[in-house]
Amino acid sequence: MINHFLNINAFFDYGMYRQQSKEALTEKDLLGVFPPSLARLEMSRDQLIPIPEEVKEVYSRYRPTPLFRAEKFEKAIETDCEIYIKDEGATHSGNHKANSAYLISYMCHKDGVKTITTETTGNWGIALAQAAKHFGIRLLCFIDEESNNVRPDRKLQMEKAGAEVIVVKLDQYHQDLLTLSADSAIEYTKKMEDSIYIFGSVYGYFVIPQTVIGLEAKEQLAALGKYPDIVVGSCGGGANILGTASAFLADRLEHGNKVEVFSSEAEPCPILTKGEMGYYSIDSQDYYPLVKTYGLKGLNDSTYIGGLGSTIVAPAVAHFHSKGIIEAKTFTPAEAKEAAERFYQSQGVSVALETGYQLAGVIHKAKSSKGKVILVNISSGVNDKQFFDYN
């Protein structure tokens, strides 16, 4: 059982900044927008963050998640690389977001928060609904109209887990679905007492608990006498790739380990390959603090890409990409679809829409490499079969 998270934000000059003036904020400045425990976590520069016992107890019910070698997939794509899969589909929510949901909910509960509001395209809302219910917190999830239409099961699952779900209608002012829902959630939060708004990616409080994935995988691979040459993740807000790669990024920075970190991003939202460094927030209301990172002005097209549609990314991803430590490449929806279908046909495992982009990245790296060990995490696609042709 992993006892600490890794704080990847301690490895560079991470900061949060005031809207308008862009002055650096302190932990005290964050209070009112963040509950005290999350403010403390956000501003921490400790490399290791202890996992609270109450959170470890929940994790022990599904962690460590399985790690397996995808030998049939290797044969299907004709590679001599070894591809290892960290299966986050084994979590309570069927995806990696449960790791953040339980820590955030525990900290909010400890700080006396009565209500959490959040935005979601579906998967984050399910994870947070389960965690908030566990710690006795009311949850309001704001999901955009398009996500609700494309993934109608998500609203039902969130409600089944105890959340109240509000569907946000599309408008002419928001191209980014996450910002649309975030703005609606924040407007609601401002009117309520004892409530807090939580964004489901990008910020330290979300990214840090995801690192349990890579820390576990490192130990599991070591037990097999293996260490990854390449770590692949998808990039929307950055929590997926940082969750798997942070442990290995730290090894590279501290010990010089020659590990490649590769980010697969959706062509409609090329946040790393086309994003511009600047000061950004996830809402358009001057509510949440700014972070220095990459941002996009909008999406390339209207293709639905689920949680990969964030127009800002975690500052750690932007920083390490700008230093040449994280490589990035865009993949089309068709490439992601083909990769997911080949994985299902060979391994018999259905994956989430977003995981298709990760597997497209794995295929790309495997075909351009010889005899490498590749690590990637996957999320369950039990409820995303409508996106793929598994016949």
N, C-alpha and C positions, 0 to 999 in steps of 0.2 A: 504493500500500500504506500503510495506517495504521500509524504508528510508536508511538503512545501510546494508552492507554485514558484515559477521562475518569473521575475519581473523584467521583461525584455526592455522596458522603458528606462531601466537603470543603466543601460549600456550606451546611451547617447543623451544629448541635451534635450530631454523631453520637457515640455512646458504647456501651460494653458494660459490663454490671453483674454484680456477684456475686450468686449465688443466695442467698436468705434476706435478707441485709443490704442488698442493692441498692446497694452501694458501687461507685463507678466503678473499672473495671479498667484496668491498664496493659498494654503489650505483654508485659512479663515475666510478668504474671499469667496470660496466655493459654497460655503454654508448658505442655505436658503434655496439653492438649486440642487445641491447634492446633500444627502444626509451625512452626518459626521463620519461614519465609518467608511463610506465610499469616497468622501473627500480625502480622508487620510490615506486610503489605498491609492487614489489617483495621484497624489503628490509624493508618494513614497519613492525613495531611491535605493531601498534595500533590494539586493539582488534576489533574495529568497524571502517569500511571504508564507508564514505558517498557515496551514489549512485548519480552520476552526474544527474542533472535535464534533460539533453538531453537523457540520458539512461532511466531514469524513464519514460519519455514521451513515449518511444518505448515500454517499459515493460507494460505500462498501457493498451496497445492494446491487450495483452494476459495474463497478470498477474493480480490477482492471478490465477493460474491454478486450475482446480477442484480437490477436495478431496472427495472420496466416499468410502463407506464400501462395500466390495466384499462379500456380504452375500451368493450369489449363489455359489461362489467359495469355501467359508467356508464349505457349505454343501457337495459340490462335493468331498472335501478332508477329510470330516468327522472330523472336528475340532470344539472345543468350543472356540477357540481363535477368536478375532475380528481382521479382516484384513482390513486395510485402505490403499487405493491406491491414491497416489499423481500423477495425470495424466499430465506428461510433454509432452505427445503427443499433447496437446493443444497449444503448442508454435508455432511460425512461421515456424520452421524447423521440427516440429513433434517429437522433442527430446530435452533433457535438454541442449544441447550444444549452443542453441540460447542465453542462459543467459550469457555465456562467450563471444560469438561472438560480441554482441552489445557493451559491455564494451570495449573490445580490439579494435574494429574498431573505436569507438569514441576517445579513447586515442591516437591511431595512427593518426587519422585525426587532432586532436588538436596539435600533435607534427609535423605536416607537412609531414607525410609519404605519398608517392605517390603510392607505390606498396607494397602489402603484398604477401609473398609466404608461402605455408604451405603444409604439408603432410596430407593425409586423406585416410581412407578406404571407405569414401562416406558421412557419416552423418555429420561429422564436416565440410567438405567442403561445403555442402549445407547451413549449418547455417552461416558460415563465408561469403559465397557468398552473401547471403541476406543482412547481416549486412554491408559488405564492400560497396555494391551498395548504401545502404541507406546513407552512409557517403561520397560517391563519391571517393572511393579508388579502384584502379585496384587490382584484385586478380588473382594469378596464383596458381592453385591447382594441386599437384602432387599425382596421385593415382596409386597404383601398379597394374600390369597386372592381377593378380589373382582376386583382389577385383573388378576390372572393368569387368572381365568376369562373376563373380558370381552375381554382382549387377550392371548390365549394365545401369539401369535407373539413377544411381547416377550421372554419367557423364552428362547426358542430363539435369538433374535438376540443377546441378551446372552451366552449360552453360546457361540455361534458366534464372538463377538468375544473370547472368552477369560475371561469372568467366571464365577465360581461363584455360582449363584442359589439363594436359600433362600426358599421360599414361607411367609409368616407367616399362620397361621390367625386368622380374626376372633374377637374375644372380646367380652364384655359391658362391658368397661372403656373401649374406644376407639371413638368414633364417627368421629374423624378418621383416615383410612387412613394418612396420612403420619406422624402421631405413632405409630401402631401399629407401622409398619415401622421408624421411627427408634428407638423404644424397644428393639426386638429387635436392631437393628444395634449399638446402644450397649452392651447387655448382652454381646454377643459380643466387642466391642472391648475391654472391660474385662478380659477373660480372656486377651488376646493381647499378645505383645510386638512392638515395632516396627510397630505398627498405628495407624491414625488413622481417626476417624470424620469423614465429610464430609457436610454437609447440602446437598441439591441446589437451594437457592434462598435467598432472604431476606438472607443475610449478605453483607458487603462483598466477600469473596473470590470470591463467585459473581456478584454484580451487576456489579462493575467490568469484567470482561472482556466482558460483554454489550454494553457501550457502543460497541464497534466497529461494531455494526449502524447506529446513528444517525450516527456519525461518517462512515462510508462513504456512507450515504444522503444526508447533507448535501452531500458533494462531488459525488455523482452528480446530484442535483437541480440544484446550482449549474451544472453543465455544460450543463443544459437551460434555464438561466435561471429556475429555479423555487426557491421556498422554501415549506415547508408552512405553511398557516394552522392546520391541525389535525393532531395526531399521535394515532393510536389504538393502544392495546395492550390485551391481556387482563391480568387481574390474578388470579393465584393467590398465589404468594409475592412477585410484583412484578418478577422479573427480565425478563420479556418487555417490559412497558411501559417500564421504565427503560432497557433495552437500546436501544430505538428512540428514546425521548424525551429521554434525558439531555443529548445535545448541544444540543437545542433549549431544554430547561429552563435550561441554562447561559447560552444566548444571551438568554433572557428575563430572567434574574436579573442578568446583567452588562451587557447592552446595551439592555434594554427591548423586545426583539422581541415583537410581539403574536402569539404562538403559543399555541393552545389544546392542552392535553394531556388526552385523554379515556380513561378506564379502563373497559373492558367487564368486568363480573364475572358469574359464574354465580349465578342466583337462589338455588340451594341453599346457596351460600357467599358471602353479601354482606359481604365483609371490610371494604370501605371505607364502604359506605352504612350498615352496622349495627355495625361493629366499635367497640370502646371502647379509648381510649388507656390504656396501662398498661405494666407490665414483664412480658415474656413470653419463653419459650424454646420450642424445637421438640420437646422431650422432657418426660416427666413424671418424670424420675429425678434432677433437680437436677444434671445433667451439663454441658450446654452453657450458655454465658453468657446472661444476660438481655439483651434489647434493649428500648428504649422505642419502642412501636409500637402499632398497632391489633391487637386480638385478639377472637376469637369463642369463645363457650363450646361451640359445636357447630354442626353443619350443620342446615339447615332440613328437609331430607328426604334420602332415601337414593338419589336419582338419581345415576348415575355421571357424574362430570364430569372424570375424569382428573386432570391436574396442577393444576386450578383449585380443588382442595379444601383448600388450606392455610388453617388457622385463625389464622395470624399472617402479617403482610406485611412486606416490607422497610421499615425505618424511614424511608427517603427518601420512599417512596410515602405513608406515613401523615403525615409532616411536611408535604409539599407539598399533600396533600389538605386537611389541617387549616387551611392558609393560603389555601385557595381557588384554588390554582395548578393542581391536578389535579382534574378533574371526574370523577364516577363515576356509572354507572347499571348496574342489574342487568338481565340478559336471561334468559329462560326457555330450557330445553333445546330447546323447539319453535322458538323464534326463532333460536337458533344453528343448528339443523338446516336450517331454511328458508334462512338466509343462505348456508350452505355449499353447499347444493344449487343455489341461484341462481348462485353463483360458478362452480360446475362447468358448469352448463348454458350459461352465457354465455362463459366463458373456457376451458372444457375442462380445468381444473386442479382436482384433488381435494386437499382440505386436511385437516389434523388436526382431531380433535374439538375441541380447545381453540381453534383458529383460527376455528371457526364463531362463537364468541362475539365475537371481534374484528371479523369481517365484519358481524355484527349491529350492532355499534357503528358501523361505517362507514356502514351503511345509515341508521341513526338520525341521524347527524351530516349526511350528505349530504341527507337529506330536510328537515332543519331549517336548511340553509345555502344560500347562493346563490353560485355561482362560486368556491368555495373550493378550495384545493389540499390534499388529504388524503393522509397517509402512514400505511401500516400494514405490518407484516411478517407473513409467513405461514410455516407449516411444512407439510411434505409429509403428505398423507393417504393415501398408497399402501396403508398397512396399517390404515386406519381406515374403510374403505368400508362396513363393517358397520353403522356408525352413521347412514348416510345412504341416501336413495333416489335413485340416479343413473339410474334407468330412464326 
